[in-house]
Each structure stands twice: as structure tokens, then as C-alpha cells.
Amino acid sequence: MHYKRVENFKRGLRVGIPIGLGYFAVSIALGIAARNAGFTPLQATVTSLLINASAGEFAGFTLVASGAGYLEVALMELVANARYLLMSCSLSQKLSPSTPFIERIGVGFYITDEIFGVSMTVPGSLDPLFSLGAAAVASPGWALGTLCGAVLGSILPTQAVSALSVGLYGMFLAIIIPPARRSRIIAAVVAISFGLSFAVNRLAVFNFMSSGIKTIILTVIISLAAALLFPVAQEDSDG
């Protein structure tokens, strides 16, 4: 069993390498935003080590730059990052009931969109060491990219900074395309999600909601509908 867990950690490390490289590229722009908000390179790096959320960090740095108060920043962070509550609930269903509390805390702390995506594709039960292995590579990449952006961002042209952000979308596609090709149901759910997300963000009637609230509502509605219409049998494998 010990050998199997070590192998799961190594698999997580391998999966985490491309995620970490993508994080490094994308977070350079985050470091630039942190510098513009008055953060030192050290402060920006520590922030990225403690907050594994791109949208949340960008929102926080933007509010700090505008002189917002603590309460406003806290409320914005709650809204921007509330989707991780849903991801935590979903991942908890893949963990064995005997999973130690400290390992659950580790998995919860390092939940990001990409690590959540690769963790959910693991067949059967999820070994926390797989997710922690991915985070062991991805998290430093996120922090180092932020550091580079804070230190060197001023010498990069605007076009280069904008181009770096495209990498994150490529990572999303790499996560959702393989399972979508294997299952028509997943492919349909992904297509419906794209369509509804585009509509909600374009229709003026939804302008009163923030992007974070829109994401949460769509996630709950689409996930609930898919679970009710196409339930998945519980797997007994301890993976």
C-alpha cells in the first residue's frame, strides 16, 4: 500500500509539471498587477503561495490598487472564490472515508480549477497524494511566475503580457477534451455549459450579477441537471 501511494504521488508530480509551467506563464501578468497595486515582490510571492486563485488574486490586487477597504476586499474574495466550495464538496466524494484529516486539509488548500480537473478524472477513489503531488509542482510555478512578473514585468511589452494569459485557456481545453471525447454525455454538458455561459455574460438582463455569482449559479444548475438526468454508478475501486 505504501508503494502504491508513492506511485500515486509520482503520477501527481508528472501531471503537475504542465500545470506548473502554465501557471508560471499566466502568473507573470498577476505579478505585474501586484506591482501596480503597490506590493513588493516578496509580498506578491507570498500572496500567491497562500491564495491559489487567479481571479481572486486579480480582483484583490485591483481593489487594493483602487484603495478599497478590508471588508470590500473580503466580500469580493468570497464571491470570486465561492466556486471552490463546490469543488471541495465534489472532491470530498472521491476521498475514502478513512482519509486522514490533515490530508483532507492539504487537498482542500490546493484546490484550483486545473488540479480539481485532473483529480476528478482519476478512476475510483482519489488518493490525496495524487492531488498533493500535482500541487507540489503547480503551486511553486504559480508563485515563481508572480515573482518574475513583480520583478521584471516593467520591461515586458503589453502585447507579450496579454499573450501569456492565453495559456490558461489551453490548459482548460486539455482537461475537458479527453473525457468529452470518451463520453457523449460529458461532451453535451460541456457544450451546454459553454453556450449558457456565453449567453449569461452577453445578455443585459444578467448584468446585475458578478461573474463569480454567474459561474456559481450555472455550475449548480448544470451539475444538478446532469446528476439527475444521467446519474453515474458509484465505483468501489480504492484507486
Buried (B, 14 or more C-beta within 10 A) or exposed (E): EEEEEEBBBEBBBEBBEBBBBBBBBBBBBBBBBBBBBEBEBEBBBBBBBEBBBBBBBBBBBBBBBEEBEEEEBEEBBEBBBBBBEBBBEBBEEBBBEEBEEEBBEBBBEBBBBBBBBBBBEBEEBBBBBBBBBBBBBBBBBBBBBBBBBBBBBEEBEEEEBEEBBEBBEEBEEBBBEEBBEEEEBBBEBBEBBEEBBEEBBEEEEBEEBEBBBBBBBBBEEBBEEBEEEEEEEEEEEEB
